């Protein structure tokens, strides 16, 4: 599994693209969306300085069948909606990936953070591009490999080192001082530091190489 952060520009026909480009200063968070067969149902949050303009724009978008404002606060609203289609949702589902629970949209651009099997990521990106959208991978990190990487002693070393500022710049703790806290000799602390850092660095390098070569 990998954690991927994507920037997606959907086709202009997508209803929330129309909505967010008409209101470029507003920030929308798509909380849920479900395929109910003949239409899609969902809820979004919006940070807006002009609720009246938001309601007017919602009424003007043809793909929106109906909507209801569930809650409003100062510069904030929660809206329930039904729409005729959501091409990005349908595309990601067909590619074998459920859309993430929360997606941010501003001025026609989606920011998505999703946990996904690495083998499916390229398929999702290709599927978005196939419907006329663009998709840029902003960041990628591996998941599920830290457990079992370090021994109990190594985990204690690195957490203690972080807590006492050994890895800060500049350092707030010397290796000798860290050894005293751990109640080991400076030589033992030095060996533990080397072995702990070796495992972490090798795992990081192997992970990034695996992601790069499989892309």
ABEGO torsion letter per residue (X at the ends): XBBBBBBBBBBAABAAAAAAAABAABBBBBABBBBAGABBBBBBBBBBABAAAAAAAAAABAABABBBBABBBBGBBBBBBBBABBAAAAAAAAAGBBBBABBBBBGGBBBBBBBBBAAAAAAAAAAAAAAGBBBBBABBBBBGAABGABBAAAAAAAAAAAAAGAABOBBABBAAAAAAAAGBBAAAAAAAAAAAAAAAAAAAAAAAAAAAAAX
